[in-house]
Amino acid sequence: AVLTVALLRLLQQGIIRSVDDPIALYWPEFGANGKDGITVRHVLTHRAGMANALPDGATVDMLCDFEGMVEFVEGAEAEHGAGEMVKYHYLTYAWIVGGLIERVTGKKYEEYLDEVLGHSVMEEICLGGVPEDFDGNKLAVLSLDRRPITSSVRKEHGLRNDSESKNEVSKDVTENKDVETNAVKEKNSVANRPKDQGRKVLAKYRGREQMLNPSVFNMRKVRAARIPSANGHASAQGLATLFDSLVSGEGPLESRMVD
């Protein structure tokens, strides 16, 4: 949402003239491989067909490289026609919208946000990676906590009984908590295995699947990365100040942009 505010500000300023303009109008390289029909609106509404535009065998380090991923989406192909279906662009939104902002402003997206929202607000909202000297004790820790569903909700939706549910929940939580531990163990043992076998072991923990594990976002290098659609950090006060300014009409966007 914060990154979207920056894009809407560019629209308000007339730097981007219309949400129905092709992104390639402002960022020609993005139009490669048949993407010249993808508009700003398609991206904002998650209908660009780029939700799964990730490199084969991508590592966490690759996905944390903002500039590298912006270059990748330039040459990537859409998986369906623009506007044909909605798929949440949970990672690629960062590189497409962030890349577009940087292309038209000539600045890093976080620098433009600092100008638009003001330094006092952006002190409480970090979209450009957590600084190395930031106190880690102030950062929330992500984990999975799938609690049992109440019997009334279970009955209403025809779900299985509590004992079956608890067994499944316990299994899921245990598996997710063990992902990083197992990955580290297997990674450490790779040196003692044939080269090809080691690659197959590590492949399980790469790319999209790894980034879908919430605990990966506790890693300091992921927190420090520029992935503004997925690893933003903010205080409650910072977000409340920003969104209050949007609805009150005293913030960075005119009321017509919010409506």
PyMOL commands that set and color helices and strands:
alter all, ss='L'
color gray80, all
select helices_A, chain A and resi 2-13+23-25+28-34+40-44+60-63+66-75+92-105+109-117+119-122+136-138+151-156+162-192+195-203+207-211+214-218+220-223+236-248+255-258
alter helices_A, ss='H'
color red, helices_A
select strands_A, chain A and resi 125-126+233-234
alter strands_A, ss='S'
color yellow, strands_A
deselect
rebuild
show_as cartoon
